[in-house]
């Protein structure tokens, strides 16, 4: 994961994503440098428009976030209903001993 973070940081700063720059970023962060993985990453990113890939990833993840929201709202509603039921039960018990 550090390799991806390094590549994104280098890209965001406007520099070329290459082996030398990735090694510098990883070394500065104190991360382990694996030349084989760095070479593979640079080869995989060759010809890739990183900005476009980031935009596409954001679009893909947006519907997943929306799908989670209604379920969370349902859980909140259930908790409110449970609290009301508890208070009604407590009031009923008070009438028994009151």
C-alpha positions as CSV (number, residue, x, y, z in Angstrom):
1,X,0.0,0.0,0.0
2,X,2.9,2.3,0.7
3,X,3.9,2.1,-3.0
4,X,0.5,3.4,-4.1
5,X,0.5,6.2,-1.5
6,X,4.0,7.2,-2.7
7,X,2.9,7.2,-6.3
8,X,-0.2,9.3,-5.6
9,X,1.9,11.7,-3.5
10,X,4.5,12.1,-6.3
11,X,1.7,12.6,-8.9
12,X,-0.1,15.1,-6.7
13,X,3.1,17.1,-6.3
14,X,3.4,17.3,-10.0
15,X,6.5,15.2,-10.3
16,X,7.1,12.2,-12.6
17,X,6.1,8.8,-11.0
18,X,9.3,6.8,-11.6
19,X,11.5,4.4,-9.7
20,X,13.9,7.0,-8.3
21,X,11.1,9.2,-7.0
22,X,9.2,6.4,-5.4
23,X,12.4,5.2,-3.7
24,X,13.1,8.7,-2.3
25,X,9.5,9.0,-0.9
26,X,9.6,5.5,0.7
27,X,13.1,6.2,2.2
28,X,11.9,9.5,3.6
29,X,8.9,7.8,5.2
30,X,11.1,5.1,6.7
31,X,9.3,2.3,4.7
32,X,11.0,-0.8,3.3
33,X,12.1,-0.4,-0.3
34,X,11.6,-3.4,-2.5
35,X,13.1,-2.7,-6.0
36,X,11.0,-5.5,-7.7
37,X,7.7,-4.1,-6.5
38,X,8.7,-0.6,-7.4
39,X,9.6,-1.7,-10.9
40,X,6.3,-3.6,-11.2
41,X,4.3,-0.5,-10.1
42,X,6.1,1.9,-12.4
43,X,5.5,-0.6,-15.3
44,X,1.8,-0.9,-14.4
45,X,1.3,2.8,-14.2
46,X,3.0,3.4,-17.6
47,X,0.4,5.1,-19.9
48,X,-2.2,5.4,-17.1
49,X,-3.9,8.7,-16.6
50,X,-3.9,8.8,-12.8
51,X,-6.3,11.8,-12.6
52,X,-8.9,9.9,-14.7
53,X,-8.4,6.7,-12.6
54,X,-9.0,8.7,-9.4
55,X,-12.2,10.2,-10.9
56,X,-13.5,6.8,-12.0
57,X,-12.8,5.3,-8.6
58,X,-14.7,8.1,-7.0
59,X,-17.7,7.5,-9.2
60,X,-17.7,3.8,-8.6
61,X,-17.6,4.2,-4.8
62,X,-20.4,6.8,-4.7
63,X,-23.3,4.4,-5.2
64,X,-21.9,2.1,-2.5
65,X,-22.1,4.9,0.0
66,X,-25.7,5.7,-1.0
67,X,-26.7,2.1,-0.5
68,X,-25.3,2.1,3.0
69,X,-27.2,5.3,4.1
70,X,-30.8,3.9,4.0
71,X,-29.8,0.9,6.1
72,X,-28.2,3.2,8.7
73,X,-31.4,5.3,8.8
74,X,-33.5,2.2,9.4
75,X,-31.3,1.2,12.3
76,X,-31.7,4.6,13.9
77,X,-35.5,4.4,13.5
78,X,-35.5,0.9,15.1
79,X,-33.5,2.2,18.1
80,X,-36.0,5.0,18.6
81,X,-38.9,2.6,18.5
82,X,-37.1,0.4,21.1
83,X,-36.6,3.3,23.5
84,X,-40.3,4.2,23.2
85,X,-41.3,0.6,24.0
86,X,-39.1,0.5,27.0
87,X,-40.5,3.7,28.4
88,X,-44.1,2.5,27.9
89,X,-43.2,-0.8,29.6
90,X,-41.7,1.1,32.6
91,X,-44.9,3.2,32.9
92,X,-47.0,0.1,32.9
93,X,-44.9,-1.5,35.6
94,X,-45.3,1.7,37.7
95,X,-49.0,1.4,37.5
96,X,-48.8,-2.1,39.0
97,X,-47.0,-1.0,42.1
98,X,-48.4,2.5,42.3
